[in-house]
Amino acid sequence: MGKEQNKHMMEYVMDQLRGLPGVRQIGMMGGYIFYYNDRIFGGIYESGELLIRVTETSKKYMPDSHLVLPYEGAKEMLVCTILEDRDTLQEMIEEMWDELPERKTKKK
């Protein structure tokens, strides 16, 4: 997947999540990282798909998903299988928040 395709996917994801306050994204090495209230819940990487962190909640909402490695040396993530279902996607991300690690603070 190219940067342009990843950009289109990012825009689609952000549109699907527009009703969920606290969602933002940052571009990183041709892909995108997605945050909900300052905790990373997923990203778009080389495959161009939205990948979601593995939590009990994400496994519950996407039992048909499979694990993939977003890039070498990373933890496995789930391919988002509910991207087209805006309400369910937003519910899952809200419910996942407690299971997501807190953002690391940078040392000065």
PyMOL commands that set and color helices and strands:
alter all, ss='L'
color gray80, all
select helices_A, chain A and resi 3-16+56-61+86-99
alter helices_A, ss='H'
color red, helices_A
select strands_A, chain A and resi 23-28+31-36+39-44+50-52+67-68+77-79
alter strands_A, ss='S'
color yellow, strands_A
deselect
rebuild
show_as cartoon
